[in-house]
Amino acid sequence: MGNELSRRNFIKATSTAAGIAAASGINPRSYAANEKIRLGIIGAGKQAQIAHMGQGLRVNADQIEIAAICDVWSISRNSAQKILKESEVLNSDAKVYIDYKEMLDKEKLDAVLIATPLFEHYPMVIASLEAGCHVFCEKTMTMTIQESRDIVEKCNETGKFVQIGHQRHYNPYYNKAMWLARDKGMIGRISHITAQWHRNESWRRKLPRDYTPTAEDKKYIKDLDRHVNWRLYNDTSAGLMTELGTHQLDVASWFLGSIPTKVSGMGSIEYWKDDRDAEDHTALLYEWTVKPGDKGHFPVKRRTSRQSEARLNSKYKVRMTYSSICTNAKSHYGELIQGDRGAFSLMGESGLRFHAEPWYQDYLAAVAARKAGKKVAAKTSKSYIPGAAEDAGIEIPVWTNAAQTSTEYDVWMANHNQWTAFANDVKNNGMPKANQMTGLISAICGHKGNEAIRTGSTVDIDPALMKFAFETPDPHRFENVEGPKPGDKKKDEPDAPAADAGEATDES
Ligand SMILES: NC(=O)c1ccc[n+]([C@@H]2O[C@H](COP(=O)([O-])OP(=O)(O)OC[C@H]3O[C@@H](n4cnc5c(N)ncnc54)[C@H](O)[C@@H]3O)[C@@H](O)[C@H]2O)c1
């Protein structure tokens, strides 16, 4: 651990989120109330420009100053600088670097955003933590599971955290759904999850027109198509499972409070038969074994006298079917979480619908009638009828003001909230909800899914992958948060230009 504290003291201290730095023997830096965090950005491409500089960092500019940006590509550097210059709130004097190590060396940074292609995350996260910075790393955390484990170790050693870019942890709809499921039992015992990310496009970005590489570009970028379309190649990305699937596998693990125990799956290139080697169609089956004592374990009462309540409430299995395809966009992206009392559908990160199970509604009505001394009404329905009310469900709002609609604020609010929370956690020595352990879980899910696809076998997932010799942060926190209230910061920011005019429009 590189400090004088004994392991016992360490464990005691880290049992509160705020204790991590102190437990590592590192004096956490204190901030004045109005002091800004100095942030460096490594990888100023599309996600950094649109979701972060264009939304989250702009709205939190009173807390976070973009002190420096770094990118190896002149096109990204130039468009990122343009965003800074044209903004009234962002720091137009941010220093610009090509080499991230030089940036870490020369700038006194408090934190770093890493938004580079997946294969670059690991060395950058490690170097940033070693430079004494907290890190915001885009998903997926790393190219291998071992690298993610190394990052958890490095956080422990340095007393810094990694917030992972699974923004659903900061989305009021997801937090509300978690709270209703976990604390209120609204959907009962979760028994099945269906999730998909369906698009009808090649996933290939167009290369910029009228572009002449600079001398530096030539030094760093040997193949422009590979540089821009890194998602399509297995040596720079791990394909659909890490670029899209991990968001939703993260959600499933969050709701179930544990990691899956098995996965099988198939995948191949079936349509976009160009030079890519990452699959364009995948279909997988994940299995969780939920045990008493697990956070997601939900005891239930028996519904017939033939059922054994003891067996019913011992360990049980939950499965998730997952598909990601590139030839049909029906159902687009989202998760359907089905329990024995009802289901939640969370579609496109911008809404929460509840679908009541008819039997449970009848049961609740019967209980209420009996309590009131009234006659129990006949059962209203026994099953779903396509198109019936249960099928369509009801919208669950997250707003304090009933007039507020979800169309005004949607995905972007998670982009805002995650940076508000990041600033707060850096300044107050906190621990992100989507922390390095959350990043490890989704890396395990994504990479084990690929292993199942690529070996054609059912792969067991060892729970020991989550074990460490020190206390680790809770990866599954949630809060019943509300969306922005009227008068809060509005969606007033312009869309940042992308680094290219690519044809791929729907990317995680
Ligand atoms: N959370 C989300 O919903 C979400 C959405 C989109 C992308 N992402 C993630 O964000 C990351 C970036 O994705 P993107 O779409 O912005 O990719 P991008 O290709 O548009 O941007 C990556 C940038 O990194 C730069 N870069 C590459 N190597 C570098 C190096 N060694 N040093 C400095 N800069 C380097 C590139 O020049 C480019 O500008 C990926 O991890 C991706 O999975 C997350």
The ligand as a MOL file (V3000), in Angstrom:
LIG
                    3D

  0  0  0     0  0            999 V3000
M  V30 BEGIN CTAB
M  V30 COUNTS 44 48 0 0 0
M  V30 BEGIN ATOM
M  V30 1 N -20.7970 6.5390 -22.1080 0
M  V30 2 C -21.2530 6.5000 -23.3440 0
M  V30 3 O -22.4560 6.3970 -23.5880 0
M  V30 4 C -20.2700 6.5920 -24.4720 0
M  V30 5 C -20.7000 7.0230 -25.7330 0
M  V30 6 C -19.7420 7.1040 -26.7600 0
M  V30 7 C -18.4150 6.7510 -26.5260 0
M  V30 8 N -18.0550 6.3270 -25.2910 0 CHG=1
M  V30 9 C -16.6700 5.9320 -25.0050 0
M  V30 10 O -15.8250 7.0700 -25.1120 0
M  V30 11 C -14.5390 6.6920 -25.5840 0
M  V30 12 C -14.2120 7.5070 -26.8350 0
M  V30 13 O -15.1910 7.2930 -27.8230 0
M  V30 14 P -15.3680 8.3380 -29.0150 0
M  V30 15 O -16.6030 7.9900 -29.7320 0
M  V30 16 O -15.2130 9.7060 -28.4840 0 CHG=-1
M  V30 17 O -14.1050 7.9780 -29.9110 0
M  V30 18 P -13.3520 8.9720 -30.8960 0
M  V30 19 O -12.5830 8.1130 -31.8210 0
M  V30 20 O -14.3150 9.9610 -31.4630 0
M  V30 21 O -12.3800 9.7880 -29.9380 0
M  V30 22 C -11.2230 9.2310 -29.3990 0
M  V30 23 C -10.1650 10.3010 -29.3960 0
M  V30 24 O -9.0180 9.7930 -28.7340 0
M  V30 25 C -7.8860 10.2670 -29.4560 0
M  V30 26 N -6.7330 9.4240 -29.1370 0
M  V30 27 C -6.4490 8.1750 -29.5750 0
M  V30 28 N -5.2980 7.7480 -29.0500 0
M  V30 29 C -4.8430 8.7490 -28.2460 0
M  V30 30 C -3.6780 8.9160 -27.4360 0
M  V30 31 N -2.7630 7.9510 -27.3170 0
M  V30 32 N -3.5260 10.0700 -26.7710 0
M  V30 33 C -4.4420 11.0610 -26.8690 0
M  V30 34 N -5.5490 10.9690 -27.6360 0
M  V30 35 C -5.7450 9.8180 -28.3090 0
M  V30 36 C -8.3260 10.2020 -30.8990 0
M  V30 37 O -7.5060 10.9880 -31.7420 0
M  V30 38 C -9.7350 10.7040 -30.8140 0
M  V30 39 O -9.8020 12.1060 -30.9430 0
M  V30 40 C -14.6100 5.1830 -25.8250 0
M  V30 41 O -14.1430 4.5120 -24.6860 0
M  V30 42 C -16.0970 4.9290 -25.9920 0
M  V30 43 O -16.5010 3.6160 -25.6640 0
M  V30 44 C -18.9560 6.2550 -24.2580 0
M  V30 END ATOM
M  V30 BEGIN BOND
M  V30 1 1 1 2
M  V30 2 2 2 3
M  V30 3 1 2 4
M  V30 4 1 4 5
M  V30 5 2 4 44
M  V30 6 2 5 6
M  V30 7 1 6 7
M  V30 8 2 7 8
M  V30 9 1 8 9
M  V30 10 1 8 44
M  V30 11 1 9 10
M  V30 12 1 9 42
M  V30 13 1 10 11
M  V30 14 1 11 12
M  V30 15 1 11 40
M  V30 16 1 12 13
M  V30 17 1 13 14
M  V30 18 2 14 15
M  V30 19 1 14 16
M  V30 20 1 14 17
M  V30 21 1 17 18
M  V30 22 2 18 19
M  V30 23 1 18 20
M  V30 24 1 18 21
M  V30 25 1 21 22
M  V30 26 1 22 23
M  V30 27 1 23 24
M  V30 28 1 23 38
M  V30 29 1 24 25
M  V30 30 1 25 26
M  V30 31 1 25 36
M  V30 32 1 26 27
M  V30 33 1 26 35
M  V30 34 2 27 28
M  V30 35 1 28 29
M  V30 36 1 29 30
M  V30 37 2 29 35
M  V30 38 1 30 31
M  V30 39 2 30 32
M  V30 40 1 32 33
M  V30 41 2 33 34
M  V30 42 1 34 35
M  V30 43 1 36 37
M  V30 44 1 36 38
M  V30 45 1 38 39
M  V30 46 1 40 41
M  V30 47 1 40 42
M  V30 48 1 42 43
M  V30 END BOND
M  V30 END CTAB
M  END
